[in-house]
Amino acid sequence: MLLTMILQAAAGAALGKAGIAIAAAVAAFAAAFGISKIGQSALEAGARQPEQAGHYRMTAIIISALIEGACLFAIVVCIIAK
């Protein structure tokens, strides 16, 4: 009984820290994937309509900044949870 409680406490502490690290990694990966999809779409749209390429570029930069902000917020939450 005592051994089970000790193992559960040790596993809970280790899994908590590992879970936080995995959550931060997933947030960073999701942001990188989202930004890559935005870049791909902006390049394709600029190739279809070259006269609007500047507009697409500015929109992509703004959306990428919003995604980066959400990613940083998620990582800060993970660090605070630690």
C-alpha positions as CSV (number, residue, x, y, z in Angstrom):
1,M,0.0,0.0,0.0
2,L,2.7,2.4,1.0
3,L,4.8,1.5,-2.1
4,T,1.8,2.2,-4.3
5,M,1.3,5.6,-2.8
6,I,4.9,6.5,-3.2
7,L,4.9,5.3,-6.9
8,Q,1.8,7.3,-7.6
9,A,3.3,10.4,-6.1
10,A,6.5,10.0,-8.0
11,A,4.7,9.3,-11.3
12,G,2.4,12.3,-10.7
13,A,5.3,14.7,-10.3
14,A,7.2,13.3,-13.3
15,L,4.2,13.1,-15.6
16,G,3.1,16.7,-14.6
17,K,6.5,18.1,-15.7
18,A,6.5,16.0,-18.8
19,G,3.0,17.0,-19.6
20,I,3.9,20.7,-19.4
21,A,6.9,20.2,-21.6
22,I,4.8,18.3,-24.2
23,A,2.0,20.9,-24.1
24,A,4.6,23.7,-24.8
25,A,6.1,21.7,-27.6
26,V,2.6,21.1,-29.1
27,A,1.8,24.8,-28.9
28,A,5.1,25.7,-30.7
29,F,4.5,23.0,-33.3
30,A,0.9,24.2,-34.0
31,A,2.1,27.8,-34.4
32,A,4.8,26.7,-36.8
33,F,2.4,24.6,-38.8
34,G,-0.2,27.5,-38.9
35,I,2.4,30.0,-40.0
36,S,3.7,27.7,-42.7
37,K,0.1,27.2,-44.1
38,I,-0.4,31.0,-44.1
39,G,2.8,31.5,-46.0
40,Q,1.9,28.9,-48.5
41,S,-1.5,30.4,-49.1
42,A,-0.2,33.9,-49.4
43,L,2.4,32.8,-52.0
44,E,-0.2,30.9,-54.0
45,A,-2.6,33.9,-53.8
46,G,0.2,36.2,-54.9
47,A,1.0,33.9,-57.8
48,R,-2.6,33.9,-59.0
49,Q,-3.0,37.7,-58.7
50,P,0.4,39.5,-58.7
51,E,-1.2,42.9,-58.5
52,Q,-2.6,42.0,-55.0
53,A,0.6,40.4,-53.7
54,G,1.4,43.3,-51.3
55,H,-2.1,43.0,-49.8
56,Y,-1.7,39.3,-49.3
57,R,1.7,39.7,-47.7
58,M,0.5,42.3,-45.2
59,T,-2.5,40.1,-44.3
60,A,-0.2,37.1,-43.8
61,I,2.1,39.1,-41.6
62,I,-0.8,40.3,-39.4
63,I,-2.3,36.8,-39.0
64,S,1.2,35.3,-38.3
65,A,1.7,37.8,-35.5
66,L,-1.6,36.8,-34.0
67,I,-0.7,33.2,-34.1
68,E,2.7,33.9,-32.6
69,G,0.9,35.8,-29.8
70,A,-1.3,32.8,-29.1
71,C,1.7,30.5,-29.1
72,L,3.6,32.6,-26.6
73,F,0.5,32.9,-24.4
74,A,0.2,29.1,-24.4
75,I,3.9,28.7,-23.5
76,V,3.6,31.2,-20.7
77,V,0.6,29.4,-19.3
78,C,2.7,26.1,-19.4
79,I,5.5,27.8,-17.6
80,I,3.2,29.2,-14.9
81,A,1.6,25.8,-14.5
82,K,5.1,24.4,-13.8
